[in-house]
Amino acid sequence: MPTGEELRDLAIKAIKKKRDFWNHVIAYCIVNAFLVGIWFWTGAGYFWPGWVLAGWGIGVAFNAWDTYGRGSRPITEEEIQREIDRQRRG
C-alpha cells in the first residue's frame, strides 16, 4: 500500500497529466480554428485543414487514452503481486 507521500506524488502526477491533456486540447482547437479561418478567407476550396484536423486529432485521441484510459489508474498491490507470480512461473 502506498504511503501518504507516495499517494500525494501519484495524485500530483495525475493532476499534471490531466492539465497537460487539456492544454493539448486547447492548442488543438485554437490552431485548427485559425487554419480553418485561413482556408475560409482564401476561397474555401479544397478542405486542406482536414488533414491537420485528422492527423493531430489522432494524437489528441491517443493523449486522451493515455490520460483517462484503462492504463491511467494507479497500480495496485494485487497487480504487482500478480506480475511477480507470473514472472516466477516463467
MODELLER restraints for C-alpha pairs under 7 A, 6 or more apart:
rsr = mdl.restraints
at = mdl.atoms
rsr.add(forms.Gaussian(group=physical.xy_distance, feature=features.Distance(at['CA:1:A'], at['CA:77:A']), mean=6.43, stdev=0.5))
rsr.add(forms.Gaussian(group=physical.xy_distance, feature=features.Distance(at['CA:17:A'], at['CA:67:A']), mean=6.34, stdev=0.5))
rsr.add(forms.Gaussian(group=physical.xy_distance, feature=features.Distance(at['CA:18:A'], at['CA:67:A']), mean=6.26, stdev=0.5))
rsr.add(forms.Gaussian(group=physical.xy_distance, feature=features.Distance(at['CA:21:A'], at['CA:63:A']), mean=6.57, stdev=0.5))
rsr.add(forms.Gaussian(group=physical.xy_distance, feature=features.Distance(at['CA:21:A'], at['CA:64:A']), mean=6.78, stdev=0.5))
rsr.add(forms.Gaussian(group=physical.xy_distance, feature=features.Distance(at['CA:25:A'], at['CA:60:A']), mean=6.84, stdev=0.5))
rsr.add(forms.Gaussian(group=physical.xy_distance, feature=features.Distance(at['CA:32:A'], at['CA:53:A']), mean=6.56, stdev=0.5))
rsr.add(forms.Gaussian(group=physical.xy_distance, feature=features.Distance(at['CA:35:A'], at['CA:49:A']), mean=6.12, stdev=0.5))
rsr.add(forms.Gaussian(group=physical.xy_distance, feature=features.Distance(at['CA:36:A'], at['CA:49:A']), mean=6.02, stdev=0.5))
rsr.add(forms.Gaussian(group=physical.xy_distance, feature=features.Distance(at['CA:66:A'], at['CA:72:A']), mean=6.19, stdev=0.5))
